[in-house]
Amino acid sequence: MPGNRTRRSCATATVLALCAVLTGCSGSGESSGGGKVVLRYTWWGNPDRAARTEEAVALFEERNPGVDVQTSFSGYDAYKQKLATQAAGGDAPDVMQLDYRMIDQYASGGVLLDLAKQRSTLSTADIDAGLLATGVVDDKQYAVPQARGTETIVYDTKQWKDAGVELPREGWTWSDWADSMRALAERTGKPGGTDPGWSEDAFEVWLRGQGKSLYTKDGKLGFTADDLTRYWTFTDRLRREGAVSPAEETTQLDGTVENTPLGRGGRALSDNNWDAPSSGFLALVPTGVTLGPMPSGEDGTPGQYFKPSMFMGIADSSGHPKESARLIDFMLNDPDAAKILGATRGIPVNETIREDLAPELKDFDKTVADFQASLDGDLNDPPQAPPSGDSALQTTFQRDYDQVSFERMSPREAAEDYVTEAKAELRS
């Protein structure tokens, strides 16, 4: 893998033990031959994130000469699979990057350390309480957010303006958004945006704008088949009108900006996405893109929220929890580390760091920071981390909406199918 600093690869506990005998490699809880504490730290990301992370880790090692950090990274899908294998084999890395949807699964599975045990080493005083609470499961802090992001309507700046349609604005509603999609399609001959019916994330924003949620506090569904039917009826009508992308385009979506209608040669004028990853559109939309707020509920209730873009956690099996906590504290709270990392993982959650770093940000990092600053104080607290079954349900959500967009099922039929499967998944 590009940028891999791991000195020897030990994929499972058995291979790890064999490797230690044959080559002297060190796993969680071991020390190197020079008497240093060895920590394994893994994350997902791209080469730019890796280069910045390596530089920050090198500074940490310089300031902590008794600690040797072995690092590795990969793309998200490969990372998720590898971490699941390591966790199942009792070989989780000392420090790991975690997605929102991983926390409940790994916390309830005994993989993660209760960070209250390292309160004296790991400071969370400068992190917003609402964001910090997203790493709590069963009243225990198992993970801490490393950065924050939020959803956005990212749009082709020139084409939208040239069409003479009012620009996305704070407080606009889903009805306003739909009218804009129709007007853009009529004036340009292209869909106004990506069909959001496929996206569980967009559905969550729609729900929250109505005072509802994806999940209840006890991990049950927070909405009914009637709610989902209304949402899919709304998006399906826009697709049939040509106001949003057709089914053939929607099925190409895979989480990358390159395969969105906006990114694929401007086949639509906008996309609903997350703010930091939207930097990828800069290379795909020559005339530039702008970040706009997500629509609100019809009464103005915001559904958008600041979400931790990723978390850091410590393996419960780590033999060096104090040193692991020191590494996390450094990555979150050290000003020099913050300058190195920039906004490569999103805007820092440490409020002091965020304020100090803002004047130094450039290019799209500054775009994201300014966009988030425009929303500060106007959004509601984020929900708690979703139950572990949500990862599977994201796929189910997209599969069922495919049936709607290809007109194989009605919105009602697909919604009832989804709710039935969701309830079964959340009971398992």
C-alpha positions in Angstrom: 0.0 0.0 0.0 1.3 3.5 -0.8 3.0 5.2 2.1 2.9 2.1 4.3 5.4 2.5 7.2 4.6 -0.9 8.8 7.9 -2.7 8.9 6.5 -6.2 8.6 3.0 -7.3 7.7 1.2 -9.5 10.3 -2.4 -10.0 9.1 -3.6 -12.3 11.8 -2.7 -13.3 15.3 -1.2 -16.6 14.1 0.9 -14.9 11.4 1.9 -12.2 13.9 3.3 -14.8 16.3 5.2 -16.6 13.6 6.5 -13.4 12.2 7.7 -12.4 15.7 9.7 -15.6 16.0 11.2 -15.5 12.5 11.8 -11.8 11.9 11.4 -10.0 15.2 8.4 -7.9 14.3 6.3 -6.4 17.1 2.6 -6.4 17.6 0.3 -4.7 20.1 1.7 -4.6 23.5 5.2 -5.5 22.5 8.5 -3.6 22.6 11.1 -3.3 19.9 14.6 -4.7 20.4 15.9 -1.2 21.5 13.5 -1.2 24.4 11.0 1.2 22.8 7.3 0.8 23.1 5.9 -0.2 19.8 2.4 1.1 18.8 0.5 0.1 15.7 -1.6 2.9 14.2 -3.8 2.4 11.2 -6.1 4.6 9.2 -7.8 4.9 5.8 -7.2 7.7 3.3 -5.4 8.8 0.2 -1.6 9.4 -0.3 -1.9 13.1 0.7 -3.5 12.2 4.0 -0.8 9.5 4.5 2.1 11.9 3.8 0.7 14.4 6.4 0.0 11.7 8.9 3.5 10.3 8.6 5.0 13.8 9.2 2.9 14.3 12.3 3.8 10.8 13.6 7.5 11.5 13.0 7.1 14.7 15.2 5.4 12.6 17.9 8.2 10.1 17.9 10.7 12.9 18.1 9.0 14.3 21.2 8.4 10.8 22.6 11.8 9.0 22.0 10.6 5.9 23.9 7.8 5.2 21.5 8.0 3.7 18.0 4.8 4.1 15.9 4.3 1.6 13.1 1.7 2.9 10.7 -0.3 1.6 7.8 -3.2 2.9 5.6 -5.4 1.8 2.7 -8.6 2.8 0.9 -11.7 2.7 3.0 -13.3 -0.5 1.8 -10.0 -2.5 2.2 -9.4 -0.8 5.5 -12.8 -1.8 6.8 -12.4 -5.4 5.8 -8.8 -5.7 7.3 -9.8 -4.1 10.6 -12.8 -6.4 10.9 -10.5 -9.4 10.4 -7.9 -8.1 12.9 -10.6 -7.4 15.5 -12.2 -10.8 15.1 -8.7 -12.5 15.5 -7.9 -10.4 18.7 -5.2 -8.6 16.8 -6.7 -5.0 16.6 -4.0 -2.3 16.2 -3.2 -0.2 19.3 -4.6 3.0 17.8 -7.2 2.9 15.0 -9.2 5.3 12.9 -12.9 4.5 13.1 -15.9 5.4 11.1 -19.1 6.6 12.7 -20.8 3.2 11.9 -18.0 1.1 13.4 -18.1 2.4 16.9 -21.2 0.6 18.3 -20.0 -2.7 16.6 -16.5 -2.6 18.0 -17.5 -1.1 21.4 -20.2 -3.7 22.0 -17.9 -6.4 20.7 -15.2 -5.6 23.4 -12.7 -4.4 20.8 -12.4 -0.8 22.1 -11.0 0.5 25.4 -13.1 2.7 27.6 -11.2 6.0 27.3 -12.2 7.2 30.7 -9.3 5.0 31.9 -6.9 7.4 30.2 -8.6 10.6 31.1 -5.4 12.1 32.6 -3.5 11.5 29.4 -6.1 12.2 26.7 -7.8 15.7 27.0 -11.2 16.3 25.4 -11.8 19.7 27.1 -11.8 21.6 23.8 -14.2 19.4 21.9 -17.8 20.3 21.6 -19.9 18.2 24.0 -22.4 17.2 21.3 -19.6 16.0 19.0 -17.8 14.2 21.8 -21.0 12.4 22.7 -21.1 10.7 19.3 -18.3 8.4 20.5 -20.3 7.2 23.6 -21.8 3.8 23.8 -23.7 2.6 26.9 -22.5 5.7 28.7 -18.8 5.0 28.0 -16.5 7.0 25.8 -15.0 4.5 23.4 -13.8 6.9 20.7 -13.1 10.5 20.2 -13.8 12.5 17.0 -10.8 13.7 15.2 -12.4 16.1 12.7 -15.8 17.2 11.7 -17.6 17.4 8.4 -21.1 18.2 7.2 -23.3 17.4 4.1 -23.5 19.9 1.3 -25.2 20.6 -2.0 -22.0 21.0 -4.1 -22.8 22.6 -7.4 -21.2 23.7 -10.7 -20.9 27.4 -9.9 -20.9 28.8 -13.4 -23.7 26.6 -14.9 -26.0 27.3 -11.9 -25.4 31.0 -12.1 -25.7 31.1 -15.8 -29.1 29.4 -15.5 -30.4 32.3 -13.5 -31.7 30.1 -10.7 -31.5 31.4 -7.1 -28.4 29.9 -5.4 -28.6 27.5 -2.5 -29.0 29.5 0.7 -29.2 28.8 4.4 -32.8 28.1 5.5 -34.1 26.9 2.1 -36.5 24.0 2.2 -36.7 20.7 0.4 -39.6 22.2 -1.6 -37.3 25.1 -2.6 -34.6 22.6 -3.5 -37.0 20.6 -5.7 -38.1 23.8 -7.5 -34.5 24.6 -8.2 -33.9 21.1 -9.6 -36.8 21.5 -11.9 -35.8 25.0 -13.0 -32.2 24.0 -13.7 -33.3 21.0 -15.7 -35.7 23.1 -17.8 -33.2 25.8 -18.5 -30.1 23.7 -19.1 -31.5 20.4 -20.4 -29.6 18.5 -17.7 -30.8 17.1 -14.4 -30.4 19.7 -11.6 -28.7 17.2 -9.3 -28.1 13.7 -8.2 -31.3 11.7 -7.2 -31.0 11.7 -3.4 -33.4 8.8 -3.0 -30.4 6.4 -3.0 -28.7 8.1 0.0 -29.4 7.1 3.6 -27.4 10.2 4.6 -29.7 12.6 2.6 -32.8 10.7 4.0 -31.5 11.3 7.5 -31.3 15.1 6.8 -34.8 15.0 5.5 -36.0 13.1 8.6 -34.3 15.4 11.0 -35.9 18.4 9.3 -39.2 16.9 10.4 -38.1 16.4 14.0 -37.5 12.6 13.5 -34.3 10.5 13.4 -32.9 7.4 11.7 -32.6 5.6 15.0 -34.0 5.9 18.6 -31.6 6.1 21.5 -32.0 2.4 22.1 -31.0 1.5 18.6 -34.4 0.9 17.0 -35.8 2.5 13.8 -36.8 6.1 14.4 -39.1 6.3 11.4 -42.0 4.3 9.8 -42.7 2.9 6.4 -45.0 5.9 5.9 -42.1 8.3 6.4 -39.9 6.4 3.9 -42.7 6.1 1.4 -43.2 9.9 1.5 -39.4 10.5 0.9 -39.1 8.0 -1.9 -42.4 9.3 -3.5 -40.9 12.8 -3.5 -37.6 11.7 -5.0 -39.1 9.3 -7.5 -41.4 12.1 -8.9 -38.4 14.3 -9.5 -36.6 11.5 -11.3 -39.6 10.8 -13.5 -39.8 14.6 -14.3 -36.1 14.6 -15.3 -35.3 17.1 -12.5 -32.7 14.7 -11.0 -30.4 12.0 -12.4 -31.9 8.9 -14.0 -31.7 5.4 -12.6 -28.8 4.5 -15.0 -26.7 7.3 -13.4 -27.7 6.6 -9.8 -26.6 2.9 -10.0 -23.1 4.1 -10.9 -22.7 5.8 -7.5 -20.1 4.1 -5.3 -19.0 6.8 -2.8 -16.5 8.4 -5.1 -17.0 11.9 -6.6 -15.7 10.5 -10.0 -18.9 8.4 -10.4 -21.4 11.0 -9.5 -23.4 12.6 -12.4 -21.7 15.9 -11.6 -18.3 14.3 -11.7 -18.9 12.3 -14.8 -18.7 15.0 -17.4 -21.3 17.3 -15.8 -24.3 15.0 -16.4 -25.9 16.9 -13.6 -25.3 20.4 -12.1 -25.1 19.4 -8.4 -24.6 16.6 -6.0 -25.4 16.0 -2.4 -22.1 15.0 -0.7 -19.9 15.6 2.3 -17.9 18.8 2.4 -14.2 17.7 2.6 -14.5 14.9 -0.1 -16.0 17.4 -2.4 -12.5 18.7 -3.1 -12.4 15.9 -5.7 -14.8 17.8 -7.9 -12.2 20.5 -8.5 -10.4 18.3 -11.0 -13.6 17.2 -12.6 -15.5 20.5 -13.0 -13.2 23.0 -14.7 -15.3 26.1 -14.0 -15.3 25.4 -10.2 -17.7 24.3 -7.6 -19.4 25.9 -4.6 -20.6 24.4 -1.3 -24.2 25.2 -0.4 -26.2 24.1 2.7 -28.6 21.2 2.7 -32.3 21.9 2.6 -34.2 22.3 5.9 -37.7 21.1 6.9 -40.7 23.0 5.6 -40.9 24.9 8.9 -37.2 25.8 8.8 -36.0 23.0 11.1 -32.4 22.2 10.1 -31.7 18.5 9.4 -28.1 19.1 8.6 -25.5 18.6 11.4 -21.8 18.5 12.1 -20.7 14.9 12.0 -17.4 13.5 13.1 -15.7 12.7 9.8 -13.8 10.0 11.7 -12.8 8.9 15.2 -9.7 7.5 17.0 -9.9 4.7 19.4 -7.6 2.3 21.3 -7.8 -1.4 21.3 -8.9 -2.9 24.6 -6.2 -5.5 24.1 -3.4 -2.9 23.7 -0.5 -3.5 26.0 0.3 0.2 26.0 -2.9 2.1 26.5 -1.2 5.2 28.1 1.2 5.6 25.1 -1.7 5.1 22.8 -3.7 7.8 24.5 -0.7 10.1 24.3 -0.6 9.6 20.5 -4.3 10.4 20.2 -3.9 13.5 22.4 -1.1 14.7 20.3 -3.0 14.2 17.0 -6.0 16.0 18.4 -4.6 18.8 20.6 -1.0 19.6 19.5 -0.8 22.9 17.5 2.2 21.7 15.5 0.4 18.5 14.6 -2.6 20.5 13.6 -0.6 22.6 11.2 0.8 19.5 9.6 -2.5 17.7 9.3 -4.5 20.7 8.1 -8.0 19.7 7.0 -6.9 16.4 5.5 -9.4 14.6 7.8 -11.8 17.5 7.9 -11.9 20.6 10.1 -10.4 19.9 13.6 -12.8 19.3 16.4 -10.5 21.0 19.0 -12.2 24.4 19.1 -9.0 26.3 20.0 -7.0 24.6 17.3 -9.8 25.2 14.8 -9.8 29.0 15.5 -6.0 29.2 15.3 -5.7 27.2 12.2 -8.4 28.9 10.2 -6.3 31.9 9.0 -3.6 29.5 7.7 -5.9 27.3 5.6 -5.7 27.7 1.8 -7.5 26.5 -1.3 -10.3 24.0 -0.7 -9.4 23.6 3.0 -10.3 27.2 3.4 -13.5 26.7 1.4 -14.6 23.9 3.7 -13.7 25.9 6.8 -15.6 28.9 5.6 -18.6 26.8 4.7 -18.6 25.2 8.2 -18.1 28.6 9.9 -21.2 29.9 8.1 -23.3 27.2 9.8 -21.8 27.4 13.3 -24.5 27.9 15.9 -27.4 27.1 13.5 -27.4 23.3 13.5 -28.7 20.9 16.0 -26.5 18.4 17.9 -25.5 15.3 15.9 -27.2 11.9 16.7 -25.4 9.2 18.7 -23.4 6.7 16.7 -25.8 4.4 14.8 -26.3 0.7 15.8 -23.9 -1.8 14.3 -26.6 -3.1 11.8 -26.6 0.3 10.0 -23.6 -0.7 7.8 -25.6 -3.5 6.3 -28.7 -1.3 6.1 -27.0 1.3 4.0 -26.6 -1.4 1.2 -30.2 -2.5 1.8 -31.4 1.1 1.4 -29.7 1.6 -1.9 -30.8 -1.8 -3.2 -34.5 -1.1 -2.4 -34.3 2.3 -4.0 -32.9 0.8 -7.1 -36.1 -1.1 -7.3 -38.0 2.1 -7.2 -35.9 4.0 -9.7 -36.0 1.2 -12.2 -39.8 1.1 -11.6 -39.8 -2.5 -10.4 -41.4 -1.6 -7.1 -43.6 1.3 -5.9 -42.2 3.6 -3.2 -44.6 2.0 -0.7 -43.6 -1.5 -1.6 -39.9 -0.7 -1.3 -40.3 1.2 1.9 -42.2 -1.7 3.6 -39.6 -4.1 2.4 -36.8 -1.9 3.8 -38.5 -1.5 7.2 -39.1 -5.2 7.5 -35.5 -6.1 6.8 -34.2 -3.2 9.0 -36.2 -4.4 12.0 -34.8 -7.9 11.5 -31.2 -6.7 11.1 -31.4 -4.5 14.2 -32.7 -7.4 16.3 -29.9 -9.7 15.2 
